[in-house]
């Protein structure tokens, strides 16, 4: 699933990562991130994929896959906590 612009903005906010830092971590230009988050220009699937993978590697989980579904993000703090809850 490719995250939406709103999900990327929200996830970055949850992690407290600036646009400049996010762009550097994901290996995309800051201008590409600004365009995507502001929804004022076009963005490539590759850019969204790189940003999404970078955020997921830091504990973000994207929710919802269609326009009709719930759309959001959650921050998983620890896989240990998840395992204990599921058992």
Secondary structure, DSSP 8 states (H G I E B T S, - for coil): ----HHHHHHHHHHHT--HHHHHHHHT--HHHHHHHHHTSS---HHHHHHHHHHHHTTTEEEE-SSTTS--EEEE---HHHHHHHH-
